[in-house]
Amino acid sequence: MSRQNAVARGRRRARFGATIAGLLAVGLAVGGCGASGGSRDATSAEKGRTAPGTSGGGGATKPGHAAPGTATPGADAPAPEEGEQRTRPPAPDYLSTFALDVDTASYGYARRTLAEGRLPDPSTVRPEEFVNSFRPDYPRPADNGFGVSLDGARTGRDGWSLVRVGLATRGADRGGERPPAALTFVVDISGSMDEPGRLDLVKESLGLLAGELRDDDSMALVTFSDEAETRLPMTRVGEARGRIREVVESLATTSSTNVEAGVRTGYDVAVEGRREGATNRVVLLSDALANTGETDADGILRRIEEERRAHGITLFGVGVGSEYGDEFMETLADKGDGHTTYVSTSEQARKVFVDQLPAHVELRARDAKAQVAFDRRTVESFRLIGYENREVADEDFRNDRVDGGEVGAGHTVTALYAVKTRPGATGRVATATVRWLDPATRAPHERSGTVAVEALGAGLWDGGRDSLQLTAITAYFADALRGGDLPGDPGLEVLAQRAEDIAGRSGSAVVTELAEAVRQAERLLGAAAEPGEGASREGELRSGDPYS
């Protein structure tokens, strides 16, 4: 079956499943289509296993699935005492808990793939990375940690709204004091990096960075193909900028891809050159197409985990190339308490290595997690869009031995929920709490914010809501590429027009690029449109606000 037919079939199943769900007796889930577009009911937990989205043993509501509403306990239900045994898994709860994620590689790689006339593999599409590729102007705190804000709007479909949780850290002062950085760059020079836009882009990126780091920062360089070689030991940047550029310019491709050798050697160099009180980080630049040595990310991860725990060394993955090992790089960075991005042009390289990396070397929070508690009196069901591989068990939210995300200066993190409120409900919808460890003292801190039903009264596409609309566009776009069917999805044609409108008002080049990517996806997925669907959406677009 073709991808287009599969997407269309998934959407038809989702609509059919939603109709049937409305006719079933109380006790079945009333909301919640997974990424595949299928419906899920709460009785799965009664069949000898915990259903996705349930809190087995008090566990987390699985991101990407709705939490059923009417017959479930609230978020304030008492947790079992330590050692208490349950005879059956509990019902789904009203908590959603996940580690923060500032990755953006999925969006960058999807744009590259679409520009080449190909649809990205659905497994590489992570909606949170699409959403977090854009940085809303959330309130920022004056200290370390996060500002917390919540907003939302109704989608106009059967009581559904989008609720946005926005987190932001204090920005970096380019001329102010910050801890020095000790960065170990691990560069792939295997044969596959010979393609234009791979090693040449890496060399350009490192050359740019050499001019941005401070004199007191340190830099090391390791290359790998079939084996790894230390090309530059940990060196204070100061008067070594010329030497650094010479080493970078000498890089040339050869042989096969032994990522394991590169990562292991890179961490050896990072540990040897580790600086107390500095931000110690390994930066892996690769197409992540491992074909020699240990080619399973899990095998390499054991070493990363050991060094991360012992020395606090984090991993930043930068992907390149039209063929890219997305899952491999994502797994490495997640276990290395780091994040990933993807570059395919000089402009993107400049953004990452000139505008972002020098500013983000200063950490604002370690092991950061978020927990959103929905109020069962006002909320019938909810669904976190994305974050499937960042879920944390609810009871581990305040367990500081459980890893969260590392977040640097000036970052924003967005979590978007589809929420179905109860008819006529008033009052609180959700409380979002973020918990993190201070990067210097490791003391735990928390901040919270709330949103009420009354704050969701406006329509999503009403005027003056460009920031929330942009978040919604990216989430709906990612969901469409995965074959999902989020409530209120207006279709790619409308999303592209909305993005173009925002780009016209803001003059933003990155929003223009988003609109182009949505148009490309619309053309490639056009065969999946059902008869009459295009005409209906065309009419919605002309009306200005199809959901008011």
Secondary structure, 3 states (H helix, E strand, C coil): CCHHHHHHHHHHHHHHHHHHHHHCCCCCCCCCECCCCCECCHHHHHCCCCCCCCCCCCCCCCCCCEECCCCCCCCCCCCCCCCCCCCCCCCCCCEEEEECCCCCHHHHHHHHHHHCCCCCCHHHCCHHHHHCCCCCCCCCCCCCCCEEEEEEEEEEECCEEEEEEEEECCCCCCCCCCCCEEEEEEEECCHHHHCCCCHHHHHHHHHHHHCCCCCCCEEEEEEECCCEEEEEEEEECHHHHHHHHHHHHCCCCCCCCCHHHHHHHHHHHHHHCCCCCCEEEEEEEECCCCCCCCCCHHHHHHHHHHHHHHHCCEEEEEECCCCCCHHHHHHHHHHCCCEEEECCCHHHHHHHHHHHHHHHCCEEEEEEEEEEEECCCCEEEEEECCCHHHECCHHHCCCCCCCCEEEECCCEEEEEEEEEECCCCCCEEEEEEEEEECCCCCCEEEEEEEEEHHHHCCECCCCCCHHHHHHHHHHHHHHHHCCCCCCCCCCHHHHHHHHHHHHHHHCCHHHHHHHHHHHHHHHHCHHHCCCCHHHHHHHHHHHCCCCC
